[in-house]
Amino acid sequence: MKAIRSAPRLKQFLSEARRRNKRLTVGFVPTMGALHEGHASLIRRARKENSLVVVSIFVNPLQFGPKEDFARYPRPVSKDLALCRRNGADIVFLPEARSFLKEKSLQKKTRLPELANKLCGPFRPGHFQGVADIVKLFHGIVRPDRAYYGLKDYQQCRVIEETTRAAFGKTIRVILCPTVREKDGLAMSSRNRYLSRQERKDALRLIEALRLGRRLALQGRLGHPEIEQRMRGIVLRIPGVRIDYLSIVHAKSLRKMVESTLSNTAPLLVAGAIRIGGTRLIDNLLAAKRRKARRL
Ligand code: AMP
């Protein structure tokens, strides 16, 4: 495994590799480091499906708001490199912020799809712009055949699907991978390490609420506002919790589901973002109703 710290060096390495092997396929896994089993699952999937695997580690300042945790975001670099190696990465790209943020592609803002304004959008102004701009820069440098993203960050996945298609057409396939959870159901996240022992226990209320929301939405007996109220009831048992949202939305557009469509077969997303102490947690569950089998 090789660590590369500059974009021109990475481009040169990749173009030589492509020259040597005309059938080379590149799988790309962008991360912000503080890697865990969720990231590892993406790296392993990329390893399985490509001849060369590039992982990037870059805490992207553009996607943090002024009052967010950029400065304290964990950066355990040597542990991260060991995880990348263990899971089959060939190259770890660790760009140096000062020169990387001067790259030309960042001068032009990526056009965001409407769905970027839903769910987390209003609570983290500028966040998806920062994500989309940096992902476009990475994709332009690596030009992967496949890029791997985790459904844990569902809205980010949808933003990246749309913006990548707009910028690169079908040359880069965005592959969405399942959320990896702890045994008790908590979605793995680099931010979980901020939680105290009690907060870690309280955090389970989020997945409990989402599971209830999914079950009720699929039953189709209750309307959306009532289901949301019940989800809130579960999360509000956490002392001092702040709820950004607990919502049932259309999985593609992320628009709120109109009640009359709750009982139809449109794929749903049950998503939540809450703040416990100083830590913001997000999670989601997808739910698709099976179509009734047609009588022959
Ligand atoms: P991050 O380092 O948080 O920017 O995440 C890098 C990539 O790993 C993103 O595509 C995330 O969606 C994905 N990821 C983070 N946590 C998980 C998880 N628990 N399961 C699957 N993928 C994840």
Residues whose N, C-alpha, C, O or C-beta is under 5 A from the ligand:
A	BS01	AMP	P30 T31 M32 G33 G38 H39 Y148 Y149 G150 L151 K152 D153 C177 P178 T179 V180 A187 M188 S189
